[in-house]
Amino acid sequence: MSLLTVKENISMVNNDTSVVSAARRDEQIVFDTKDLNLWYGETHALKDINLKINEKEVTAIIGPSGCGKSTYLKTLNRMVELVPIVRTTGEIMYKGRSILDKSFKVEDLRTHVGMVFQKPNPFPKSIYDNIAYGPRIHGIRNKKVLDEIVEKSLRGAYIWDEVKDRLKENAYGLSGGQQQRLCIARTLAIEPDVILMDEPTSALDPKSTLKIEDLVQELKKDYSIIIVTHNMQQAARISDRTAFFLNGEVVEFDKTDKIFTKPEDNRTEDYISGRFG
Ligand SMILES: Nc1ncnc2c1ncn2[C@@H]1O[C@H](COP(=O)(O)OP(=O)(O)OP(=O)(O)O)[C@@H](O)[C@H]1O
C-alpha cells in the first residue's frame, strides 16, 4: 500500500480505529525488507531477510564476523550493486517505494539515505569544501546558502566549535574522531532521512566513541539511524531496536532491552553473553 493510499485511508475510514492504527503503523516504517536474498556468486550472504525499520529510531545490527551485517546495510543504499557478481531477490521498500526497482534512481535514493563508514573518509579538501561538496553537486552555488548549510551541518554533528576558525584548512589535519564527525556533517549536508553507519566508531578512541554515541542520540530526533556494530555495549547503550544476524539470517529482531535481557532464541543469548563470535 502506498503512503498516499494510507493517508487517503485514514481520512476515508477514520471511524474504523483498527484501520487507522494499522495505517499509522505503516507510516512509521522507513524501510520494509521483504524476503530479501542476496548472493555474491555462489555465496548466499543474505537469506530470507524480513525487517521493518522504524523512523526516527536507532536500529542496531549485531552478529559475528561474516554474518551479512554490512551487506544488508549496503543493500539499503544499493552500494552493494557495485559488486558485479551480486544477485538479489525479494524487495526493499523505502517509504512505500521499491528501491531495488531500477526506476528508483540510485542518485535519488542516496539523497534520502546517507552513509558513514568504518574509517573516517574525508575528501582531501578543506573542511568547508567537504561539507559543501554534496550541496554543490545538487546545484547550490550561492555562497550565503552554502555558508549556512556548512554551519548548520557542522553544528548538527557537534563539531562547529572545534572547526569554525579553521574552515579553510585541510580536513586531513583533524583528529580521527573529528574527521568522523566531519563525515557525519557531510552526510547531514544533503539532508537525508536515513543515516547508515557501518561500525562508525571501531577506528576511534573511547572518548571520540562516546562523542559519536552522544551525537547518534541527538540525531535520532530528526533522522532514522541504522548502525552496524561489533560492540554490544554500544548497541545496548544507543539503540532502540536490535537485529541479531547469524549466517545471513535474522535470528531475532526486537526492542534492544528485550534482546539484551530476555532474548527469545538461545543463539541470541549465546552471542550476547559472549559464548561465540
Ligand atoms: N565483495 C564480496 N564478494 C564476495 N563475497 C563477499 C563480498 N563481500 C562480502 N562477501 C561475503 O558475504 C558474507 C557476508 O559478509 P559481510 O561483509 O556482509 O559480513 P559482516 O557481518 O559485515 O562481517 P564483518 O563483521 O566481518 O564486517 C561473507 O561470507 C563474505 O565473505
The ligand as an SDF file (V2000), in Angstrom:
LIG
                    3D

 31 33  0  0  0  0  0  0  0  0999 V2000
   32.5120   -8.2670   -2.3570 N   0  0  0  0  0  0  0  0  0  0  0  0
   32.2800   -9.5280   -1.9530 C   0  0  0  0  0  0  0  0  0  0  0  0
   32.4930  -10.5490   -2.7820 N   0  0  0  0  0  0  0  0  0  0  0  0
   32.2510  -11.8260   -2.4000 C   0  0  0  0  0  0  0  0  0  0  0  0
   31.8020  -12.1700   -1.1740 N   0  0  0  0  0  0  0  0  0  0  0  0
   31.5780  -11.1760   -0.2960 C   0  0  0  0  0  0  0  0  0  0  0  0
   31.8100   -9.8100   -0.6410 C   0  0  0  0  0  0  0  0  0  0  0  0
   31.5100   -9.0480    0.4320 N   0  0  0  0  0  0  0  0  0  0  0  0
   31.1050   -9.9050    1.4110 C   0  0  0  0  0  0  0  0  0  0  0  0
   31.1530  -11.1750    0.9730 N   0  0  0  0  0  0  0  0  0  0  0  0
   30.7680  -12.3820    1.7300 C   0  0  0  0  0  0  0  0  0  0  0  0
   29.4400  -12.2270    2.1950 O   0  0  0  0  0  0  0  0  0  0  0  0
   29.3090  -12.7040    3.5470 C   0  0  0  0  0  0  0  0  0  0  0  0
   28.8090  -11.5640    4.4310 C   0  0  0  0  0  0  0  0  0  0  0  0
   29.8100  -10.5590    4.5000 O   0  0  0  0  0  0  0  0  0  0  0  0
   29.5860   -9.1610    5.2540 P   0  0  0  0  0  0  0  0  0  0  0  0
   30.7810   -8.3080    4.9950 O   0  0  0  0  0  0  0  0  0  0  0  0
   28.2670   -8.6320    4.9190 O   0  0  0  0  0  0  0  0  0  0  0  0
   29.5740   -9.6560    6.7760 O   0  0  0  0  0  0  0  0  0  0  0  0
   29.6780   -8.8000    8.1250 P   0  0  0  0  0  0  0  0  0  0  0  0
   28.7270   -9.4260    9.0760 O   0  0  0  0  0  0  0  0  0  0  0  0
   29.5120   -7.3550    7.8450 O   0  0  0  0  0  0  0  0  0  0  0  0
   31.1700   -9.1020    8.5650 O   0  0  0  0  0  0  0  0  0  0  0  0
   32.2060   -8.2270    9.4460 P   0  0  0  0  0  0  0  0  0  0  0  0
   31.5990   -8.1010   10.8070 O   0  0  0  0  0  0  0  0  0  0  0  0
   33.4440   -9.0520    9.4540 O   0  0  0  0  0  0  0  0  0  0  0  0
   32.3940   -6.9050    8.7500 O   0  0  0  0  0  0  0  0  0  0  0  0
   30.6790  -13.2390    3.9270 C   0  0  0  0  0  0  0  0  0  0  0  0
   30.6910  -14.6300    3.6660 O   0  0  0  0  0  0  0  0  0  0  0  0
   31.6180  -12.5090    2.9960 C   0  0  0  0  0  0  0  0  0  0  0  0
   32.7810  -13.2790    2.7400 O   0  0  0  0  0  0  0  0  0  0  0  0
  1  2  1  0
  2  3  1  0
  2  7  2  0
  3  4  2  0
  4  5  1  0
  5  6  2  0
  6  7  1  0
  6 10  1  0
  7  8  1  0
  8  9  2  0
  9 10  1  0
 10 11  1  0
 11 12  1  0
 11 30  1  0
 12 13  1  0
 13 14  1  0
 13 28  1  0
 14 15  1  0
 15 16  1  0
 16 17  2  0
 16 18  1  0
 16 19  1  0
 19 20  1  0
 20 21  2  0
 20 22  1  0
 20 23  1  0
 23 24  1  0
 24 25  2  0
 24 26  1  0
 24 27  1  0
 28 29  1  0
 28 30  1  0
 30 31  1  0
M  END
$$$$
